[in-house]
């Protein structure tokens, strides 16, 4: 199975609460992995931690870095990072890199980029704006040069100062309207069409990009606002699953709406190219792009057809990354294999492919299912698999991962 690697996603508190040496030993012996994908930048959450020795329910500090950045790296960034309290107490990434080198593990910096309510609230001028002028404070917009400069500084600093296998970029694209803000409330049906329309950004940077490409953004904004209002008046309108696909939007507003939607891909690609260049300028660390269409995805299959509304390309545009991480978060072996095969058919064999798996609910009901999924990842030529998530999975599922990897490796 070599050089097929096996990683586990983990949070800084997982490492701190067990101690770095115990954590690394458990990852090696109990799960059988050889790589740790540590969250170095993360958003708010409410977590149940079944086997944590210190706490069972945890609320991470929103929009925080979990390493100690070099202030000089952000000297030219209008957006300044927030360093979490845990990182002020422990340089977790440095400790993990040091212990991993001693124990033969590798480390991936799992980096949440633009999904950051703290920064969206502190810098609303760089957040998306909907068709009515409302700021969307849960994210930063990739069309904003300041947002891109922040992510470049973040990735460049990580690559320059830490011994990493790779930097994995999560949320390095436009974000959907529905993505789990705390205590969301509405009394209308948030249909697929309404989700997509409410997710369109009309911030100054997106409007300027439209003008640059000859798209009448003023007309598009008015059209989108009127369409949303009509749907809201009807309680959200009728649900039309066809709205998930580009063909639903092609003819609207004589093509101007679709032309505006397509500009999200342009700004996402610019962000990714700039981040990769920032990393390459200081190190040989690989940049891996997480393609997250499977997160909260509707029943539509294949899910890679949904990447367009995030401004993502499958396969990624040239020069945007050194590898792709896709999330195989699908219940049942048939759906899983169909989705992975669809990605594999689209992504060139020479581009390294990593596949994320959950050994827990709602994806896996048995060791046999997990084993078959891991085996299929190897069959399609994936470079590695990553399991979500060290601290949240029940202890019994650790055994499943170790056994599934052992079987796949022929041990």
C-alpha positions as CSV (number, residue, x, y, z in Angstrom):
1,X,0.0,0.0,0.0
2,X,3.0,2.3,0.3
3,X,3.3,5.2,-0.4
4,X,-0.4,5.4,0.5
5,X,-0.4,7.5,3.7
6,X,-3.0,7.4,6.5
7,X,-3.8,10.6,8.5
8,X,-6.1,11.6,11.3
9,X,-7.6,15.0,11.6
10,X,-7.0,16.4,15.1
11,X,-7.6,19.5,17.1
12,X,-5.0,21.2,19.4
13,X,-7.0,20.4,22.5
14,X,-6.7,16.7,21.6
15,X,-2.9,17.0,21.7
16,X,-2.8,19.2,24.8
17,X,-5.3,17.3,26.9
18,X,-3.5,13.9,26.4
19,X,0.0,15.4,26.2
20,X,1.9,15.4,22.9
21,X,3.7,12.1,23.5
22,X,0.6,10.2,24.6
23,X,-1.3,11.6,21.6
24,X,1.3,10.6,19.1
25,X,1.6,7.1,20.6
26,X,-2.2,6.7,20.5
27,X,-2.3,7.9,16.9
28,X,0.4,5.4,16.0
29,X,-0.7,2.4,18.0
30,X,-4.5,2.7,18.4
31,X,-5.3,4.1,14.9
32,X,-2.4,2.9,12.9
33,X,-1.9,6.2,11.1
34,X,1.4,7.8,10.1
35,X,0.3,11.4,9.7
36,X,-1.5,14.0,11.8
37,X,-3.6,16.7,10.2
38,X,-3.7,19.3,12.9
39,X,-6.1,22.2,12.9
40,X,-4.0,25.4,12.9
41,X,-6.8,27.8,12.2
42,X,-10.4,27.1,13.0
43,X,-13.9,28.4,13.5
44,X,-16.5,28.1,16.3
45,X,-18.0,24.7,17.1
46,X,-19.8,22.7,19.8
47,X,-18.0,19.4,20.2
48,X,-18.6,16.1,22.1
49,X,-15.3,14.5,23.0
50,X,-16.0,10.9,24.1
51,X,-12.6,9.9,25.3
52,X,-10.9,13.2,26.2
53,X,-9.3,12.9,29.6
54,X,-10.1,16.5,30.6
55,X,-13.4,17.6,29.0
56,X,-16.5,16.1,27.3
57,X,-18.1,19.2,25.8
58,X,-16.0,21.9,24.3
59,X,-16.6,25.2,22.6
60,X,-13.5,26.2,20.6
61,X,-12.6,29.9,20.5
62,X,-14.0,31.3,17.3
63,X,-11.8,32.3,14.4
64,X,-8.5,31.6,16.1
65,X,-5.0,30.5,15.1
66,X,-3.6,27.5,17.0
67,X,0.0,28.3,16.4
68,X,2.1,31.3,17.2
69,X,2.5,33.4,14.1
70,X,5.4,35.6,13.3
71,X,4.0,39.2,13.4
72,X,6.4,40.1,10.6
73,X,4.6,37.7,8.3
74,X,1.4,39.8,8.7
75,X,3.1,43.2,8.6
76,X,1.6,44.0,5.2
77,X,-1.8,42.4,5.8
78,X,-4.7,44.7,6.5
79,X,-6.3,41.8,8.4
80,X,-4.5,40.7,11.5
81,X,-5.0,37.2,13.0
82,X,-6.4,36.3,16.3
83,X,-4.2,34.0,18.3
84,X,-6.2,31.6,20.4
85,X,-5.7,31.3,24.2
86,X,-4.5,27.7,23.7
87,X,-1.8,28.8,21.4
88,X,-0.6,31.4,23.9
89,X,-0.3,28.7,26.5
90,X,1.2,26.0,24.2
91,X,2.9,26.2,20.8
92,X,1.0,23.0,19.9
93,X,2.1,22.9,16.3
94,X,5.8,23.3,17.2
95,X,5.5,20.6,20.0
96,X,3.7,18.2,17.6
97,X,6.2,18.7,14.8
98,X,9.1,18.0,17.2
99,X,7.4,14.9,18.7
100,X,6.3,13.7,15.3
101,X,9.9,13.8,14.0
102,X,11.0,11.7,16.9
103,X,8.2,9.1,16.5
104,X,8.2,9.0,12.7
105,X,4.9,10.7,12.1
106,X,4.4,13.5,9.6
107,X,2.3,16.7,10.1
108,X,-0.2,18.4,7.8
109,X,-1.3,21.9,8.7
110,X,-5.1,21.8,8.4
111,X,-5.9,25.4,7.7
112,X,-9.3,27.0,7.7
113,X,-8.9,30.1,5.5
114,X,-12.0,32.3,4.9
115,X,-14.6,30.8,7.2
116,X,-14.0,33.1,10.1
117,X,-16.9,34.9,12.0
118,X,-14.4,36.7,14.2
119,X,-12.6,38.3,11.3
120,X,-15.8,38.8,9.3
121,X,-17.1,40.8,12.3
122,X,-13.9,42.7,12.9
123,X,-13.4,43.5,9.2
124,X,-16.9,43.7,7.6
125,X,-15.4,45.7,4.8
126,X,-13.8,42.5,3.5
127,X,-16.8,40.2,4.1
128,X,-19.2,39.2,1.4
129,X,-22.3,41.4,0.8
130,X,-25.6,40.0,-0.5
131,X,-27.8,41.6,-3.1
132,X,-29.5,43.8,-0.4
133,X,-26.3,45.1,1.0
134,X,-26.3,43.0,4.1
135,X,-22.8,41.9,5.2
136,X,-22.2,38.2,5.6
137,X,-20.0,38.2,8.6
138,X,-19.3,34.5,8.8
139,X,-16.7,34.6,5.9
140,X,-14.2,36.8,4.1
141,X,-14.6,37.2,0.4
142,X,-11.8,35.8,-1.8
143,X,-12.3,38.6,-4.3
144,X,-11.0,41.0,-1.6
145,X,-7.2,41.6,-2.0
146,X,-7.0,42.0,1.8
147,X,-8.6,38.6,2.4
148,X,-6.1,37.0,-0.1
149,X,-3.2,38.8,1.6
150,X,-4.3,37.4,4.9
151,X,-4.4,33.8,3.7
152,X,-1.1,34.2,1.9
153,X,0.5,35.5,5.1
154,X,-1.0,32.6,7.0
155,X,0.2,29.9,4.7
156,X,3.5,31.4,4.0
157,X,4.3,31.7,7.8
158,X,3.3,28.1,8.3
159,X,5.5,26.9,5.5
160,X,8.4,28.9,6.5
161,X,8.7,28.0,10.1
162,X,7.3,24.5,10.6
163,X,8.4,21.1,9.3
164,X,5.2,20.1,7.4
165,X,4.2,17.4,5.0
166,X,1.7,19.8,3.5
167,X,-0.7,22.6,4.1
168,X,-4.3,21.7,3.5
169,X,-6.5,24.7,2.6
170,X,-10.1,24.4,3.8
171,X,-12.7,27.1,2.9
172,X,-10.4,28.7,0.4
173,X,-13.2,29.7,-1.9
174,X,-16.6,31.4,-1.9
175,X,-18.9,30.0,0.8
176,X,-22.5,28.8,0.7
177,X,-25.3,30.7,2.4
178,X,-26.2,27.6,4.5
179,X,-23.1,26.5,6.5
180,X,-24.0,26.3,10.2
181,X,-23.9,29.7,11.9
182,X,-24.9,29.3,15.5
183,X,-28.7,29.5,16.3
184,X,-29.8,29.9,12.7
185,X,-33.5,30.9,12.5
186,X,-35.9,31.3,9.6
187,X,-39.6,30.7,8.8
188,X,-39.2,30.4,5.1
189,X,-38.1,27.4,3.0
190,X,-34.5,27.9,2.1
191,X,-34.7,26.2,-1.2
192,X,-31.7,25.3,-3.5
193,X,-32.4,28.4,-5.6
194,X,-32.7,30.7,-2.6
195,X,-29.5,29.3,-1.1
196,X,-27.6,30.0,-4.2
197,X,-29.0,33.5,-4.7
198,X,-28.4,34.5,-1.1
199,X,-24.9,33.2,-1.4
200,X,-23.9,35.5,-4.2
201,X,-21.6,38.3,-3.2
202,X,-21.9,41.9,-4.3
203,X,-19.1,43.4,-2.3
204,X,-17.0,46.2,-3.9
205,X,-14.3,43.8,-5.0
206,X,-16.8,41.5,-6.7
207,X,-18.5,44.4,-8.4
208,X,-15.1,45.7,-9.6
209,X,-14.3,42.3,-11.0
210,X,-17.6,42.2,-12.9
211,X,-16.8,45.6,-14.4
212,X,-13.4,44.4,-15.4
213,X,-15.0,41.5,-17.3
214,X,-17.7,43.5,-18.9
215,X,-20.6,42.1,-16.7
216,X,-23.3,44.5,-15.7
217,X,-23.2,43.9,-12.0
218,X,-25.7,46.6,-11.2
219,X,-28.3,44.9,-13.4
220,X,-27.5,41.5,-11.9
221,X,-27.7,42.7,-8.4
222,X,-31.1,44.3,-9.0
223,X,-32.3,41.1,-10.7
224,X,-31.1,38.9,-7.9
225,X,-32.6,41.1,-5.2
226,X,-36.0,41.1,-7.0
227,X,-35.9,37.3,-7.4
228,X,-35.0,36.7,-3.8
229,X,-37.7,39.1,-2.6
230,X,-40.3,37.3,-4.7
231,X,-39.3,33.9,-3.3
232,X,-39.3,35.3,0.3
233,X,-42.8,36.7,-0.3
234,X,-44.0,33.2,-1.1
235,X,-42.2,31.7,1.9
236,X,-39.2,30.6,-0.1
237,X,-40.9,29.4,-3.2
238,X,-41.1,25.9,-4.6
239,X,-38.1,23.7,-4.1
240,X,-36.4,22.9,-7.4
241,X,-33.4,20.6,-7.2
242,X,-32.4,21.6,-10.7
243,X,-31.2,24.8,-9.2
244,X,-28.1,23.0,-8.0
245,X,-26.9,22.7,-11.6
246,X,-25.5,25.4,-13.9
247,X,-28.1,24.8,-16.6
248,X,-30.8,26.2,-14.4
249,X,-29.2,29.6,-14.4
250,X,-27.7,29.8,-17.9
251,X,-30.5,31.7,-19.7
252,X,-31.5,34.0,-16.9
253,X,-31.0,37.7,-17.5
254,X,-29.8,36.9,-21.1
255,X,-26.8,35.2,-19.7
256,X,-25.6,38.0,-17.5
257,X,-26.5,36.2,-14.2
258,X,-24.5,33.1,-15.2
259,X,-21.6,35.3,-16.3
260,X,-21.6,37.0,-12.9
261,X,-21.8,33.6,-11.1
262,X,-18.8,32.4,-13.1
263,X,-16.6,35.2,-11.7
264,X,-16.5,33.4,-8.4
265,X,-14.3,30.8,-10.0
266,X,-11.9,33.6,-11.1
267,X,-11.5,35.1,-7.7
268,X,-11.1,31.6,-6.0
269,X,-8.4,30.7,-8.5
270,X,-6.6,34.0,-7.9
271,X,-6.6,33.3,-4.2
272,X,-5.2,29.8,-4.6
273,X,-2.5,30.8,-7.1
274,X,-1.4,33.6,-4.8
275,X,-1.3,31.3,-1.7
276,X,0.7,28.6,-3.6
277,X,3.2,31.2,-4.8
278,X,3.6,32.6,-1.2
279,X,4.3,29.1,0.0
280,X,6.7,28.3,-2.8
281,X,8.6,31.5,-2.1
282,X,9.7,30.2,1.3
283,X,9.6,26.4,1.1
284,X,9.0,23.2,-0.8
285,X,5.9,22.3,1.4
286,X,3.0,21.1,-0.8
287,X,-0.3,23.0,-0.9
288,X,-3.4,20.7,-0.9
289,X,-6.8,22.0,-1.7
290,X,-9.8,20.7,0.1
291,X,-12.8,20.3,-2.2
292,X,-15.8,20.2,0.2
293,X,-18.9,19.8,-2.0
294,X,-19.8,16.7,0.1
295,X,-20.3,18.8,3.3
296,X,-24.0,19.2,3.9
297,X,-24.6,18.2,0.2
298,X,-28.1,17.5,-1.1
299,X,-29.0,14.1,-2.5
300,X,-27.7,15.2,-5.9
301,X,-25.0,12.9,-7.3
302,X,-22.3,13.3,-8.2
303,X,-21.5,16.0,-5.7
304,X,-18.6,17.3,-7.7
305,X,-21.3,18.9,-9.9
306,X,-21.9,21.3,-7.0
307,X,-18.4,22.7,-6.9
308,X,-19.3,25.6,-9.3
309,X,-21.4,27.5,-6.8
310,X,-18.4,27.7,-4.4
311,X,-16.3,29.1,-7.2
312,X,-14.3,25.8,-7.3
313,X,-13.0,23.9,-10.3
314,X,-12.8,20.1,-10.5
315,X,-10.1,19.4,-11.5
316,X,-8.4,22.5,-10.0
317,X,-7.0,25.1,-12.3
318,X,-3.3,24.8,-13.2
319,X,-1.1,26.5,-10.7
320,X,-3.6,26.5,-7.8
321,X,-2.4,23.5,-5.8
322,X,-0.1,20.5,-5.5
323,X,-2.8,18.0,-4.5
324,X,-6.5,17.7,-3.9
325,X,-8.3,16.5,-0.8
326,X,-11.9,15.4,-1.3
327,X,-14.3,14.5,1.5
328,X,-15.9,11.1,1.0
329,X,-18.5,11.7,3.6
330,X,-21.2,9.4,2.2
331,X,-23.3,6.7,3.9
332,X,-23.3,3.3,2.2
333,X,-20.7,1.7,0.1
334,X,-22.6,2.1,-3.2
335,X,-22.9,5.9,-2.9
336,X,-19.4,6.2,-1.7
337,X,-17.8,4.3,-4.6
338,X,-20.0,6.1,-7.1
339,X,-18.9,9.5,-5.8
340,X,-15.2,8.6,-5.5
341,X,-15.2,7.2,-9.0
342,X,-16.7,10.4,-10.4
343,X,-14.0,12.5,-8.7
344,X,-11.3,10.1,-10.0
345,X,-12.6,10.3,-13.5
346,X,-12.4,14.1,-13.4
347,X,-9.1,14.5,-11.5
348,X,-5.9,13.6,-13.4
349,X,-4.0,10.7,-12.2
350,X,-0.8,12.7,-11.8
351,X,-2.5,15.1,-9.3
352,X,-2.2,13.6,-5.8
353,X,-5.6,12.7,-4.4
354,X,-6.4,12.4,-0.7
355,X,-9.8,11.1,0.5
356,X,-11.4,12.1,3.8
357,X,-13.4,9.4,5.6
358,X,-15.5,9.2,8.7
359,X,-15.5,5.9,10.6
360,X,-18.5,7.1,12.5
361,X,-22.1,8.1,12.1
362,X,-23.6,9.0,9.8
363,X,-21.2,7.4,7.3
364,X,-20.2,4.0,8.6
365,X,-22.2,1.2,10.2
366,X,-19.6,-1.5,10.3
367,X,-15.9,-2.4,10.2
368,X,-16.6,-4.2,6.9
369,X,-18.0,-1.0,5.3
370,X,-15.0,1.1,6.5
371,X,-12.6,-1.6,5.2
372,X,-14.2,-1.6,1.8
373,X,-14.1,2.2,1.6
374,X,-10.4,2.3,2.5
375,X,-9.7,-0.5,0.0
376,X,-11.6,1.4,-2.7
377,X,-9.5,4.5,-2.1
378,X,-6.4,2.5,-2.7
379,X,-7.9,0.9,-5.8
380,X,-8.6,4.3,-7.5
381,X,-5.0,5.4,-6.9
382,X,-5.5,7.8,-4.0
383,X,-2.3,9.0,-2.4
384,X,-3.7,8.6,1.1
385,X,-6.8,8.7,3.4
386,X,-7.6,11.0,6.3
387,X,-10.0,10.1,9.1
388,X,-12.2,12.6,10.8
389,X,-11.8,13.2,13.8
390,X,-9.5,12.0,16.5
391,X,-11.2,13.6,19.5
392,X,-14.8,13.1,18.4
393,X,-14.8,9.5,17.4
394,X,-15.8,6.8,20.0
395,X,-12.9,4.6,21.1
396,X,-14.3,1.6,19.3
397,X,-14.0,3.3,15.9
398,X,-10.2,3.7,16.5
399,X,-10.0,-0.1,16.4
400,X,-12.0,-0.1,13.1
401,X,-9.5,2.4,11.5
402,X,-6.5,0.3,12.7
403,X,-8.1,-2.9,11.4
404,X,-9.2,-1.4,8.1
405,X,-5.7,0.0,7.4
406,X,-4.1,-3.3,8.5
407,X,-6.3,-5.2,6.0
408,X,-5.6,-2.7,3.2
409,X,-1.9,-3.0,3.8
410,X,-2.1,-6.8,3.8
411,X,-0.8,-7.1,7.4
